[in-house]
């Protein structure tokens, strides 16, 4: 008997990230209203929204900082609420706010992260050296973080997020406060993770110039998903010429404080 007869149709691999009807409120204010979308493995996906769209709330739920009041989040099939260890082992995170210790060296920051993930010190050191080299900062390994530029520190944060070998990386407004060149460098680095390493990336932003036509784009506005498709399809469906014009049509261009 052949394998197909024995096992039937091959199982479909789960999404890197599945958001399933997630809702969350702060008192009477609803920050997320039945948000659903998924990100396939080895995909560059953009969560696009104005300040107040709910991006930060959703990011906090995916990373298990908050518990969703309704709905579910799964990372490679692991429920974040019920299987947090297995789910978060697949996830690397770069927060919008800077989280490196400025008084420690790049190497020390990396090794501290390795210890948090239970990596043996020797293995963590080898991985750290390799990853810091890959982000172009091999010569800064022993420098204190406070000696780095904003863009260099951000690259170290990405290297640190990759230390435990995740298959999905979340980057929350990673180019905020950076100059044009540093923004381009960070964006190119994230895209290489997808193209060369097969890592899925969810990139949150309100900057439409960071989006390519073939990127998956999820438009989040006032806690609801208004569009979820590749950028060119979102643009066409909105009857617009650019993703920026489509975004303006979909959202009306109004924003609030970030949720």
C-alpha positions as a printed NumPy array, in Angstrom:
array([[  0.   ,   0.   ,   0.   ],
       [  1.424,   3.368,  -0.969],
       [  1.938,   6.252,   1.452],
       [ -0.874,   8.356,   0.035],
       [ -3.337,   5.496,   0.528],
       [ -2.141,   5.003,   4.08 ],
       [ -2.126,   8.59 ,   5.231],
       [ -4.469,  10.318,   2.818],
       [ -3.863,  13.922,   1.836],
       [ -0.688,  15.394,   3.328],
       [ -1.266,  17.722,   6.258],
       [ -1.128,  21.403,   5.437],
       [  1.521,  23.288,   7.378],
       [  0.027,  25.788,   9.832],
       [  0.479,  29.529,   9.287],
       [  3.425,  31.216,  10.929],
       [  0.856,  33.431,  12.638],
       [ -2.91 ,  33.034,  12.858],
       [ -5.038,  35.754,  14.463],
       [ -8.566,  34.448,  14.982],
       [-11.381,  36.873,  15.907],
       [ -9.312,  38.668,  18.538],
       [-11.092,  41.393,  20.498],
       [ -9.799,  43.542,  23.335],
       [-11.166,  46.57 ,  25.185],
       [ -9.962,  49.071,  27.746],
       [-13.097,  49.695,  29.76 ],
       [-15.752,  50.928,  27.315],
       [-13.221,  51.6  ,  24.539],
       [-12.791,  48.713,  22.097],
       [ -9.193,  48.59 ,  20.86 ],
       [ -9.623,  45.442,  18.727],
       [-12.874,  44.206,  17.227],
       [-12.802,  40.589,  15.976],
       [ -9.472,  40.959,  14.213],
       [ -8.581,  38.009,  11.974],
       [ -5.722,  37.431,   9.546],
       [ -2.852,  35.019,   9.024],
       [  0.762,  35.216,   7.885],
       [  2.222,  32.316,   5.924],
       [  5.725,  31.014,   6.703],
       [  8.573,  32.893,   4.997],
       [  6.327,  35.868,   4.185],
       [  6.923,  39.594,   4.612],
       [  3.651,  40.961,   5.979],
       [  2.911,  44.56 ,   6.909],
       [  0.425,  45.55 ,   9.6  ],
       [ -0.445,  49.038,   8.425],
       [ -2.371,  51.485,  10.557],
       [ -2.528,  55.015,  11.852],
       [ -1.82 ,  55.844,  15.471],
       [ -4.786,  54.487,  17.4  ],
       [ -5.461,  51.643,  14.978],
       [ -4.796,  48.984,  17.628],
       [ -1.416,  47.818,  16.334],
       [  0.318,  48.034,  19.705],
       [ -2.513,  46.235,  21.494],
       [ -2.45 ,  43.414,  18.959],
       [  1.353,  43.24 ,  19.18 ],
       [  1.101,  42.91 ,  22.97 ],
       [ -1.407,  40.072,  22.644],
       [  0.684,  38.181,  20.083],
       [  3.748,  38.457,  22.326],
       [  1.683,  37.345,  25.365],
       [  2.174,  40.601,  27.255],
       [ -1.63 ,  40.865,  27.317],
       [ -4.189,  38.072,  27.274],
       [ -6.806,  38.44 ,  24.556],
       [-10.262,  38.973,  25.995],
       [-11.745,  37.06 ,  23.055],
       [-10.373,  35.046,  20.164],
       [ -7.102,  33.175,  19.76 ],
       [ -3.554,  33.667,  18.509],
       [ -1.51 ,  30.76 ,  17.172],
       [  2.146,  30.705,  16.186],
       [  2.945,  27.732,  13.938],
       [ -0.146,  26.042,  15.36 ],
       [  0.681,  26.68 ,  19.032],
       [ -1.942,  28.636,  20.969],
       [ -0.223,  31.589,  22.646],
       [ -2.529,  31.459,  25.666],
       [ -2.438,  27.689,  26.284],
       [  0.968,  26.719,  24.861],
       [  2.883,  29.91 ,  25.489],
       [  6.279,  28.226,  25.825],
       [  6.069,  26.396,  22.508],
       [  4.519,  29.414,  20.754],
       [  7.03 ,  31.972,  21.985],
       [  9.962,  29.673,  21.213],
       [  9.1  ,  30.242,  17.543],
       [  8.868,  34.012,  17.945],
       [ 11.468,  36.776,  17.896],
       [ 10.419,  40.284,  18.896],
       [ 11.75 ,  43.78 ,  18.279],
       [  9.768,  46.306,  20.29 ],
       [  9.248,  49.901,  19.22 ],
       [ 10.868,  51.196,  22.407],
       [ 14.586,  50.536,  22.806],
       [ 15.228,  47.563,  25.081],
       [ 19.014,  47.066,  25.021],
       [ 20.949,  47.91 ,  28.178],
       [ 23.031,  50.932,  27.103],
       [ 25.722,  50.307,  29.74 ],
       [ 26.429,  46.759,  28.579],
       [ 28.381,  45.807,  25.49 ],
       [ 26.701,  44.398,  22.407],
       [ 28.13 ,  41.   ,  23.312],
       [ 26.818,  41.186,  26.882],
       [ 23.326,  42.145,  25.713],
       [ 23.3  ,  39.185,  23.364],
       [ 24.548,  36.732,  25.991],
       [ 21.96 ,  37.929,  28.499],
       [ 19.255,  37.167,  25.933],
       [ 20.77 ,  33.738,  25.385],
       [ 20.594,  33.025,  29.101],
       [ 16.906,  34.01 ,  29.151],
       [ 16.266,  31.417,  26.451],
       [ 18.312,  28.759,  28.236],
       [ 21.062,  28.578,  25.618],
       [ 24.394,  27.143,  26.822],
       [ 26.897,  30.035,  27.149],
       [ 29.282,  28.696,  24.516],
       [ 26.486,  28.165,  21.993],
       [ 25.041,  31.604,  22.756],
       [ 28.445,  33.226,  22.226],
       [ 28.929,  31.527,  18.846],
       [ 25.441,  32.455,  17.71 ],
       [ 25.832,  36.023,  18.95 ],
       [ 29.087,  36.508,  17.08 ],
       [ 27.55 ,  35.135,  13.89 ],
       [ 24.361,  37.197,  14.081],
       [ 26.063,  40.466,  14.989],
       [ 28.361,  39.877,  12.035],
       [ 25.38 ,  39.251,   9.767],
       [ 23.854,  42.623,  10.663],
       [ 27.146,  44.307,   9.799],
       [ 28.451,  45.071,  13.278],
       [ 31.153,  42.453,  13.883],
       [ 33.641,  45.186,  14.788],
       [ 31.303,  46.629,  17.466],
       [ 30.773,  43.446,  19.493],
       [ 32.687,  44.747,  22.534],
       [ 31.37 ,  48.324,  22.335],
       [ 28.804,  49.565,  24.808],
       [ 25.37 ,  50.045,  23.275],
       [ 25.381,  53.753,  24.194],
       [ 28.241,  54.185,  21.712],
       [ 26.101,  52.988,  18.805],
       [ 23.9  ,  55.055,  16.533],
       [ 20.143,  54.514,  16.62 ],
       [ 20.246,  52.446,  13.452],
       [ 23.125,  50.306,  14.723],
       [ 21.333,  49.653,  18.012],
       [ 18.233,  48.616,  16.084],
       [ 20.287,  46.128,  14.078],
       [ 21.612,  44.654,  17.326],
       [ 18.017,  44.283,  18.544],
       [ 17.172,  42.329,  15.391],
       [ 20.234,  40.111,  15.885],
       [ 19.195,  39.547,  19.488],
       [ 15.646,  38.624,  18.428],
       [ 17.109,  35.902,  16.187],
       [ 19.411,  34.392,  18.797],
       [ 17.147,  31.468,  19.753],
       [ 16.359,  30.579,  16.13 ],
       [ 12.72 ,  31.728,  15.742],
       [ 10.786,  31.138,  12.528],
       [  8.685,  34.297,  12.933],
       [  9.872,  37.789,  13.854],
       [  7.644,  40.704,  14.862],
       [  9.013,  44.203,  14.417],
       [  6.937,  47.011,  15.913],
       [  7.56 ,  50.322,  14.104],
       [ 11.259,  49.368,  13.86 ],
       [ 12.276,  52.428,  11.827],
       [ 10.694,  54.992,  14.148],
       [ 13.08 ,  57.866,  14.815],
       [ 15.721,  56.718,  12.321],
       [ 17.155,  58.68 ,   9.413],
       [ 16.49 ,  57.693,   5.789],
       [ 19.605,  55.542,   5.382],
       [ 19.127,  53.727,   8.686],
       [ 15.476,  53.086,   7.804],
       [ 16.499,  51.592,   4.463],
       [ 19.149,  49.416,   6.117],
       [ 16.712,  48.003,   8.682],
       [ 14.061,  47.32 ,   6.052],
       [ 16.58 ,  45.577,   3.777],
       [ 17.787,  43.461,   6.702],
       [ 14.246,  42.328,   7.512],
       [ 13.561,  41.45 ,   3.886],
       [ 16.749,  39.363,   3.735],
       [ 15.493,  37.306,   6.672],
       [ 12.533,  36.272,   4.528],
       [ 14.409,  35.777,   1.249],
       [ 17.54 ,  34.081,   2.558],
       [ 16.515,  32.41 ,   5.821],
       [ 12.832,  31.643,   5.289],
       [ 11.858,  33.58 ,   8.413],
       [  8.366,  35.078,   8.485],
       [  8.227,  38.794,   9.286],
       [  5.324,  40.866,  10.585],
       [  6.315,  44.508,  10.24 ],
       [  4.059,  47.112,  11.851],
       [  4.171,  50.641,  10.475],
       [  2.2  ,  53.711,   9.484],
       [  4.683,  54.551,   6.691],
       [  3.413,  53.455,   3.28 ],
       [  6.785,  54.01 ,   1.594],
       [  8.07 ,  50.898,   3.404],
       [  5.676,  48.669,   1.433],
       [  6.338,  46.83 ,  -1.848],
       [  3.612,  45.78 ,  -4.28 ],
       [  4.107,  42.084,  -3.489],
       [  4.02 ,  42.452,   0.314],
       [  1.042,  41.141,   2.236],
       [ -0.707,  44.166,   3.742],
       [ -3.188,  44.075,   6.601],
       [ -4.872,  47.464,   7.037],
       [ -5.981,  47.95 ,  10.639],
       [ -8.135,  50.963,  11.486],
       [ -9.883,  51.702,  14.78 ],
       [ -9.504,  48.094,  15.811],
       [-10.901,  46.503,  12.652],
       [ -9.258,  44.89 ,   9.626],
       [-10.257,  46.84 ,   6.528],
       [ -8.104,  44.958,   4.007],
       [ -5.869,  41.888,   3.892],
       [ -4.146,  41.036,   0.606],
       [ -0.991,  41.762,  -1.328],
       [ -0.419,  45.502,  -1.644],
       [ -1.142,  45.637,  -5.38 ],
       [ -4.514,  43.931,  -4.836],
       [ -5.417,  46.262,  -1.953],
       [ -4.562,  49.21 ,  -4.19 ],
       [ -6.661,  47.895,  -7.089],
       [ -9.631,  47.037,  -4.881],
       [ -9.649,  50.58 ,  -3.498],
       [ -9.581,  52.031,  -7.016],
       [ -6.352,  53.836,  -6.225],
       [ -3.02 ,  54.329,  -7.982],
       [ -0.772,  53.667,  -4.981],
       [ -0.968,  51.859,  -1.662],
       [ -0.738,  55.249,   0.026],
       [ -3.795,  56.507,  -1.834],
       [ -5.601,  53.234,  -1.095],
       [ -4.768,  53.54 ,   2.596],
       [ -6.125,  57.098,   2.687],
       [ -9.349,  55.986,   0.969],
       [ -9.823,  53.094,   3.356],
       [ -9.13 ,  55.01 ,   6.556],
       [-10.224,  58.525,   5.706],
       [ -6.805,  59.673,   6.94 ],
       [ -7.943,  60.246,  10.547],
       [ -5.954,  58.962,  13.533],
       [ -6.016,  58.893,  17.294],
       [ -3.473,  58.136,  19.991],
       [ -1.911,  54.72 ,  19.516],
       [ -3.723,  51.888,  21.267]])
